[in-house]
């Protein structure tokens, strides 16, 4: 402390700029973002829905999404490591071989902790996207895994949805390393369409489907969150590796990562 005061006095006395032993840390570097204009999407809730006591697939609903900014790339290993070093995030189960690659093996809680830390570091409002924001940002990469059918047999509907999910995701990926798809989608986002699913703030929904197709939503189940990738999946919020368990709805994601939205 005395050394800092002496240095400050010398700097003031002899007019030497920068002669100051600052202990202030550098702020987190700003993430590159992409602006997504407001739009209306055909959104289908995911969860448990019934009509007259029978399980059904909810119909698509028109949903307006306000404009937002979203990170161009998934949060990288080095970016997540900075949060761990600051004591604000828990260490991930695995770090990417290249610290510039996407951080995987993180839970919804890990991603939320990073968002809180990054918001504090930058002085900006950062958070996970909700499921509709993610769908709008993903554009042509988004795939609807639901299969609408008049069949009253839940087993047949499940088999068709399973087949649809397999078609969307292509070859299985857990045996491979995490891979962000090269190139960008039509909105300019990179990393979509690979074998890394991304956490959103969306919750598993429950409700009734009326005769006119409208929905009566019950209380959401927010211990399970929606992840976006080649298809959607609902994963328990503390799970870091859904390939070995913890997927509540849909085929399990190969790997779990995330990117953040900045409020406008």
N, C-alpha and C positions, 0 to 999 in steps of 0.2 A: 504493500500500500504506500509506504514512504517513497519507494522507487518511482511509482507512478506519479505521485505528487511532485517529486523533484523534476521528473521528465516533463510534466505539464508546465511547471514553472519555467524551465529552460526554454521550452518551445515558445511560450508567451514572451519571454525576455528577449530572445534572439531572433524571433520571427521565423523559426524553422517549421514549416507545415508538416504535419504527420508525425512529429516526434512525440509519440504517445503510445504507450504499451496497452493497447485495447484488448480486453478479454471478451469483447462481444463476438458472438458466433455469426458466421455467414448465414443468411436466410436460405431456405430451401429454394432451389432453382425453379422458376415458373415452368409449368408443364405446357406443352404445345396443345392447343385445343382446336376444335372444329365447331363452328356455329351451325346449329340445327334450327331451321325456321319452324314456326308453329304450323301444325297440320292436323288433320283428322285421319285417324287410322281405323281399320277394321280390327278390333281387338277382341280376343276370345279369352275370358277368364280361365284359369286352370285350377282344378281342385275337385271337390265332390259336389255334384249337382244332381237334383232329383226332380222328377215330374210324376205326380200321383204315386209317390212311394218307390218309383223305379229310377235307377241310376241312368243319367243321360249325359250327352255332351252338350254343354251350353252353346247357344248360337253366338255368332259374332255380333259385337255391339260397336256402334260408331262412337269413338272416343277422341275428344279434342286433347291435343298435347301442346302446351305452351312452349315458346322458344327457349332454348337452353344452349349452353356450351358443354362439350364433353371432351375428355382427353382423347387426343388422336391415337395414342398407343396405350396398351395395357401398362399398369404400374410395373416397373422393372425390379430386378433383384437388388440393384444398388439403391434405388429409391426407397424400397421397403427396408433395406438394411439401415438406412439413415434414421428411420423411425425407431427401429430396434435399438440402435446406438443411443438414441435420445431417451430410452426407457419408456416410450409411449406405446410400443408394439411388442407383442410376443414373437420370439424367433420362430420362423417357419420351420416345418418339418424337413424341408429340403430347399437348398438354394440353387438357382440355375447355374449351369456350368459357366456360362458367360453372364456376368452381372448386368449386362445391358439387355438381356432377354427378360421375358415376362416372369414375374414372381408367381409361382403356383404353390400348391399345398398350403393354402390359407383358407380360413373359415370366414363366414359372414362377419363374425365378431372381430376377426383380425382386420378385415377390410374396413369395417366401421371405425376401428381404433386408428387406422392410418388416415382416414378421412378427417377425423377430429384433429389429429396432430398436424396434418397438412394445412388445414384451415387456420389453425393457430399460427403456424409458421409463416404463412403467406398473408394473413389478414383478410383472406377471401373466404366465401362460403362454399365449401366443397362437401359433397356427399355422394353416396351411391345413387345411380339412376333408378327410377322406378321402372317397372316392367314395360310400361307403354313407351317411356322415353327410350329405353334400350331397343325396343322393336323399331321405332321410328328411325333411330340412328343406324341400326343394322341394315335397314333398307332391304335390298335384294338378298342379303345373307340370311335374313330371318326365314325360318321354316315352321309352318304350323303342323304340329304333330297330331292334332286331333283328327278323327275320322267321324264324320256325321253319318249315322246309319239309323234306319228304322228298326233294326233288330232289337228285340227285347232281351236278348241274351248278352249279359255283361261280359261273359268269357269270349264270345265272338268279337265283340267290340274291342276288348283288350288286345286280342290277337291282331286285329287289323291296325290298331294304333301302334302296337309293337313293330309290326312290319313297316308301317309308315316311318317310324323313328329310325329303323335300320336303314331304310332307303335314304333318309335325309343325312345321316351321319356317315354313310359309306363304310369303309373298312374300319374295324376296331382299332383304337389307338393306345390303350394303356400300356402295351408292351413297348411302344415307341417313347422317345423323349417328348416332353412338352414342345409343341410347335405352333407358333403364331403363323397364320397364313400370310405369305408374302403378298405385297401389293396392297392396294386400298380399295374400299368399296365406293359406290357412287357418291357417298357423302364425304369421302376422304379419310375414313377411319381405317387404320391398319390393324392386322392381327386377327380379324374376324374370320370365321370359317375354318380355323385350324382345329386342333384337339383340345383347346383350352376354353372352357365355359366361363362365363363372367357372372359374378354375384350382382344381384339387384336388390333393391329394398322391397320388392314386391312380395306379398304374403300369399300363401295357399288360401284359396277362397272356398266358401261353402254357400249353398243357396238353393232356391227353388226356381225352376223354369216354368213360367206361366204359359197358358195355351197360345197367347199372342206372341210368344218368344221373348217377352220381357223377363228380367231377372229380379228376384227378391234375394238380396245378398244377406247372409248371416254374418256373424262375427268372424273375421279372418283368423286363420291359424298362423301366427307370426313366429312360431318356433321352427317353421319350415319356410324357406325363402326361395323365390324363383331365380333360376340361373338361365342365362341366355347363351346360346351357341348354335350349332347346326340345327338343333331343335331345343325346345325348352325342357327343363327338368326342375322339380321341386326337391330341395335338399335341406336336411336338418341343419340349423344355423351354426352348430359347433363343429360340423364335419369339415375336415381338410382334404380328405381323399375319398370322394364318393364312389370310386371304382371298387372299393372294398366294403361298402355299406353306407347307409344313411340317406339313400335316395328315396323320397316318399312317393313321388309321382314321376313317371316317365323312365326312359332308359338312363342309367347313371352316366354323368359326365366323365370324360377321361381324366381331365385335370381342372382345377378350380383356380381362377385368377380374378382380376377386377380392373376396372378403370372408373374414374370419378367424373361427376358432373359439377360444373361451376354455376352457381345461381347468377342470373343476370340482374 
